[in-house]
Amino acid sequence: MLNVIATATATGPLQFGLLDPSLFGLLNVIVAVVVGYFTYQDAKARKTDSPKLWAGGMALASLLLNLIGFLLAFAVYYFVVIRD
């Protein structure tokens, strides 16, 4: 019963038109850009071979795969670049 109430509470604003679904798409794009920017800055500061490639890969993973893809790409970046 509690699960039904939580689901109804979470989807209620979308069902009644209080939140525009395109707002979530815009938020996803903004997060991807921010992730790409900070990854580029970090990779450039560490003098990696291709900071643009790392930034693009992280942003793309964040944009297309959301949390799971971002965590997977970050794990690869951590073990290849950050961890010395």
Backbone as CSV, one residue per row, in Angstrom:
resi,resn,N_x,N_y,N_z,CA_x,CA_y,CA_z,C_x,C_y,C_z
1,MET,0.823,-1.193,0.000,0.000,0.000,0.000,0.863,1.252,0.000
2,LEU,1.923,1.213,0.803,2.811,2.373,0.890,3.519,2.627,-0.433
3,ASN,3.859,1.559,-1.150,4.522,1.686,-2.440,3.606,2.381,-3.450
4,VAL,2.335,2.077,-3.420,1.370,2.700,-4.323,1.261,4.192,-4.035
5,ILE,1.259,4.555,-2.785,1.167,5.968,-2.402,2.419,6.713,-2.835
6,ALA,3.583,6.107,-2.647,4.837,6.746,-3.048,4.895,6.926,-4.554
7,THR,4.429,5.938,-5.310,4.417,6.037,-6.767,3.453,7.122,-7.219
8,ALA,2.298,7.182,-6.620,1.319,8.194,-6.980,1.823,9.588,-6.640
9,THR,2.533,9.726,-5.544,3.083,11.018,-5.157,4.178,11.452,-6.116
10,ALA,5.009,10.501,-6.557,6.126,10.831,-7.439,5.658,11.189,-8.845
11,THR,4.618,10.540,-9.333,4.163,10.795,-10.700,3.007,11.777,-10.770
12,GLY,2.494,12.183,-9.649,1.356,13.103,-9.625,1.585,14.408,-10.358
13,PRO,2.691,15.115,-10.110,2.905,16.377,-10.813,2.980,16.226,-12.331
14,LEU,3.510,15.106,-12.831,3.557,14.890,-14.271,2.177,14.591,-14.839
15,GLN,1.381,13.831,-14.111,0.061,13.458,-14.599,-0.888,14.646,-14.649
16,PHE,-0.753,15.557,-13.723,-1.672,16.682,-13.665,-1.147,17.924,-14.368
17,GLY,-0.010,17.803,-15.045,0.505,18.905,-15.831,1.196,19.986,-15.021
18,LEU,1.591,19.698,-13.788,2.263,20.701,-12.982,3.716,20.869,-13.398
19,LEU,4.326,19.808,-13.924,5.696,19.861,-14.419,5.713,19.454,-15.884
20,ASP,6.446,20.175,-16.681,6.567,19.860,-18.093,7.619,18.765,-18.269
21,PRO,7.317,17.669,-18.961,8.297,16.600,-19.140,9.558,17.048,-19.879
22,SER,9.454,18.056,-20.725,10.641,18.533,-21.437,11.635,19.188,-20.482
23,LEU,11.169,19.589,-19.310,12.056,20.157,-18.302,13.092,19.131,-17.860
24,PHE,12.696,17.857,-17.778,13.629,16.809,-17.388,14.666,16.561,-18.487
25,GLY,14.265,16.671,-19.734,15.223,16.537,-20.839,16.230,17.666,-20.831
26,LEU,15.761,18.873,-20.578,16.666,20.020,-20.494,17.622,19.868,-19.325
27,LEU,17.127,19.394,-18.208,17.980,19.164,-17.045,19.039,18.106,-17.347
28,ASN,18.672,17.069,-18.086,19.611,16.030,-18.476,20.720,16.595,-19.361
29,VAL,20.391,17.472,-20.282,21.389,18.102,-21.145,22.309,19.006,-20.333
30,ILE,21.751,19.759,-19.414,22.567,20.644,-18.572,23.546,19.832,-17.735
31,VAL,23.086,18.723,-17.164,23.974,17.864,-16.371,25.080,17.290,-17.249
32,ALA,24.763,16.882,-18.469,25.774,16.331,-19.379,26.831,17.377,-19.723
33,VAL,26.417,18.605,-19.939,27.368,19.673,-20.250,28.267,19.948,-19.046
34,VAL,27.693,20.003,-17.870,28.485,20.257,-16.657,29.472,19.119,-16.414
35,VAL,29.037,17.887,-16.578,29.919,16.735,-16.400,31.060,16.786,-17.413
36,GLY,30.747,17.085,-18.657,31.778,17.195,-19.682,32.773,18.304,-19.392
37,TYR,32.283,19.438,-18.936,33.161,20.565,-18.633,34.137,20.232,-17.504
38,PHE,33.618,19.694,-16.417,34.490,19.386,-15.285,35.454,18.238,-15.603
39,THR,35.012,17.275,-16.395,35.917,16.208,-16.807,37.027,16.761,-17.688
40,TYR,36.697,17.663,-18.594,37.704,18.278,-19.459,38.723,19.064,-18.634
41,GLN,38.242,19.846,-17.676,39.150,20.619,-16.836,40.080,19.702,-16.037
42,ASP,39.544,18.626,-15.498,40.352,17.704,-14.718,41.364,16.972,-15.603
43,ALA,40.916,16.499,-16.756,41.826,15.774,-17.649,42.919,16.696,-18.191
44,LYS,42.580,17.955,-18.453,43.577,18.912,-18.934,44.596,19.222,-17.839
45,ALA,44.145,19.347,-16.606,45.048,19.629,-15.494,45.985,18.456,-15.232
46,ARG,45.518,17.236,-15.506,46.359,16.056,-15.307,47.222,15.752,-16.526
47,LYS,47.106,16.584,-17.565,47.895,16.452,-18.797,47.731,15.074,-19.451
48,THR,46.482,14.654,-19.606,46.219,13.403,-20.311,46.372,13.621,-21.804
49,ASP,46.401,12.527,-22.549,46.603,12.617,-23.999,45.417,13.245,-24.714
50,SER,44.209,12.972,-24.252,43.026,13.451,-24.973,41.928,13.905,-24.008
51,PRO,42.056,15.111,-23.461,41.005,15.571,-22.535,39.659,15.777,-23.222
52,LYS,39.669,16.144,-24.505,38.394,16.335,-25.216,37.657,15.015,-25.380
53,LEU,38.409,13.946,-25.616,37.786,12.634,-25.752,37.166,12.185,-24.435
54,TRP,37.877,12.392,-23.332,37.335,12.039,-22.019,36.082,12.859,-21.716
55,ALA,36.144,14.152,-21.987,34.988,15.015,-21.719,33.790,14.605,-22.564
56,GLY,34.030,14.333,-23.835,32.942,13.912,-24.715,32.348,12.585,-24.302
57,GLY,33.208,11.641,-23.929,32.725,10.334,-23.497,31.908,10.405,-22.220
58,MET,32.382,11.190,-21.277,31.646,11.340,-20.013,30.312,12.059,-20.234
59,ALA,30.327,13.101,-21.057,29.088,13.836,-21.325,28.089,12.952,-22.069
60,LEU,28.584,12.197,-23.045,27.703,11.313,-23.804,27.131,10.211,-22.922
61,ALA,27.969,9.643,-22.063,27.478,8.615,-21.150,26.450,9.195,-20.190
62,SER,26.688,10.400,-19.718,25.744,11.044,-18.817,24.428,11.362,-19.525
63,LEU,24.532,11.776,-20.780,23.336,12.154,-21.531,22.507,10.945,-21.938
64,LEU,23.157,9.935,-22.471,22.420,8.808,-23.033,22.061,7.734,-22.014
65,LEU,22.958,7.470,-21.094,22.741,6.356,-20.192,22.419,6.780,-18.773
66,ASN,22.392,8.055,-18.546,22.091,8.626,-17.244,23.003,8.084,-16.154
67,LEU,22.480,7.689,-15.052,23.289,7.364,-13.885,24.181,6.139,-14.094
68,ILE,23.661,5.078,-14.647,24.452,3.851,-14.805,25.608,4.081,-15.772
69,GLY,25.342,4.719,-16.899,26.404,5.000,-17.864,27.427,5.966,-17.315
70,PHE,26.961,6.957,-16.588,27.886,7.920,-15.996,28.804,7.238,-14.986
71,LEU,28.254,6.401,-14.133,29.070,5.707,-13.141,30.072,4.766,-13.802
72,LEU,29.663,4.090,-14.871,30.565,3.207,-15.595,31.700,4.002,-16.245
73,ALA,31.362,5.100,-16.898,32.390,5.929,-17.530,33.300,6.563,-16.485
74,PHE,32.745,6.969,-15.366,33.574,7.552,-14.316,34.523,6.515,-13.728
75,ALA,34.057,5.281,-13.580,34.926,4.223,-13.063,36.103,3.988,-14.005
76,VAL,35.847,3.964,-15.303,36.933,3.807,-16.276,37.882,4.991,-16.185
77,TYR,37.357,6.191,-16.130,38.189,7.392,-16.031,39.017,7.373,-14.747
78,TYR,38.414,6.939,-13.669,39.127,6.895,-12.387,40.301,5.914,-12.452
79,PHE,40.047,4.726,-12.965,41.107,3.724,-12.977,42.169,4.003,-14.038
80,VAL,41.828,4.697,-15.111,42.807,4.963,-16.163,43.557,6.262,-15.910
81,VAL,42.875,7.320,-15.494,43.502,8.645,-15.416,43.816,9.075,-13.988
82,ILE,42.840,9.070,-13.124,43.007,9.669,-11.799,43.910,8.826,-10.907
83,ARG,43.679,7.557,-10.881,44.428,6.687,-9.974,45.842,6.495,-10.489
84,ASP,46.807,6.958,-9.740,48.214,6.833,-10.158,48.947,5.814,-9.345
